Structure formats: structure tokens, C-alpha cells
Amino acid sequence: MDREASDHKLVGIGRITVLIAMILAILISPFLGIDKKGGFQYIQDYTGFVSPGVFCIFILGFFWKRATATAALTAIVAGFALLRFHIGMVKTLALSAALGIVWKMALPHLIG
């Protein structure tokens, strides 16, 4: 890094960095499943799952003297693992519910 860089040079580097970040975001967004819900709803879905765990870690770390950095890291990793498990179960249950509805609609036609 050039510690003696002028303001003009720093602004130029910032603009290039933002341009590269925007291009990367445009390229990876189709793979995130943002199509129908929109980006804001996508972010809100995951923030709603992650925020309570982070809040608990912050509060416990602030008020409980015996809380350690290892415990906080373990809680973050475990929280992320439980989040992934929960999302997987929701998708699996949604799929099985949809298949159950299709089965119930098709069953009278198959028997009749």
C-alpha cells in the first residue's frame, strides 16, 4: 500500500474496487436463488436467522464474566450449522408437503 497516495489516487482505487465488486455481484447473483424474492427479502431471510445468535453471544459476553472467545466462536459455528440444518429441513418439508398435496390430488384418479 502506498501510504503517501494522493486523495485523487485513493478515490480512483475506490471506484475501481466498487466496479469490480458490482460486476462480481451481478455474476454470482443468479446462483444465490434471488430470482423471484428479490435481494432485500433474501438478505432479510438469512439475517433473521443469524441475528438472534449474534445478539445472545454479545449479551452473554457483555454481562457474563466467564464467557470466552472460544465459547463465542463455538456458538457462531454451531449457530451456522443449525441454520443450515433448519433451512435444509424447511426445504425438505416444503417439498414433501408439495408432494403430499400432489399425491392427495392424484389418489382419487388412480383409485377411481
N, C-alpha and C positions, 0 to 999 in steps of 0.2 A: 504494500500500500504506500502510496505517495502522501506522506504527512504534510507536504508543502504544496499540495494541489490547490489550484485556484477554485473559487466558487463556481466559475463557468464550467470548469472541467468536472467538478463533482455533480453539478446539475446534469451535464451530458451523460455521465455514467449512470445516474439515477434514471434518466429517461430510457436509456438502452436496457437497463435492468427491468424496468416496468414493461417495456415492449416484449422482452423475452418471456417474462412471467405470463403476460396475457396470451402470447402465442401458445405456450405450454398448456395453459388452462383451456384454451379453445381445443387443442388437440386431445387432451385427456378427458374432457367433459362427456363425450358420448359413451365412454366406458364406465362412468360412475352411476348410471341409471337415473340421470337428472331429467330425462326427456319430458315426461308428462307432468311431473310435480312442480318443476321449477327449482332453481338453485336455492332460493331462500327457504322453501319448505324442506328441501334435502338437508340443509345445514341445521335447521330447527329440529328435525327428527333426531339427529345424532347429538346435538347439543343438549337436548332434553334427557338423553340417557347418560351423558358424561358429567354434566354439571352437578348433580346431587353427590356423586362420589368425590369430586374435587372439593365441593363445599364441606363435606364431612371431614376430609383429610385436613383442610385448612382449619376448621373449627377445633378438631381434636389436637392438632399441632399447636394451636394458639393457646388453648386452655389446659391441656394435659401435659404436665412437665415430663412424663416418661415417654412421650411419643418420640420416635426416632426417624431418621431419614430412611432407614431400611424399611421400617413399617409403612411409611408413606409410599415408597416405591413399590412395595409388595401390594399395597392396596390399589394403586393405579393399574398395575399389571393385571391383578385379579379382577378389577372392575372392567377392564377392557375385555378380558377373556369371557366374563359373564355377559357383557354386552353382545359380543359376537355370538355366544350361545343363544341368548334371548332372541336376537334378530333371526338366527337360523331357525329357531323353533317357531317364531311367528310366521316366517315364510313357509315352513313345512306344514304348520297347522292351517294356514290360509289355503295352501294347495290341497291338503286333504279335505278341507271343508268344501272347496270348489268341486273336487272330485265326488264328494258325498252328495252334493246337490245334483250333479250330473247323473249320478247313479240312481238317485231317487226319481229323477225325471224319466230316466230310461227304463227303469224296472217295470212299470205298468205295461210299456210297449213290448218288453221282452216276454212277459208272462202272458199277456192278453192275446 
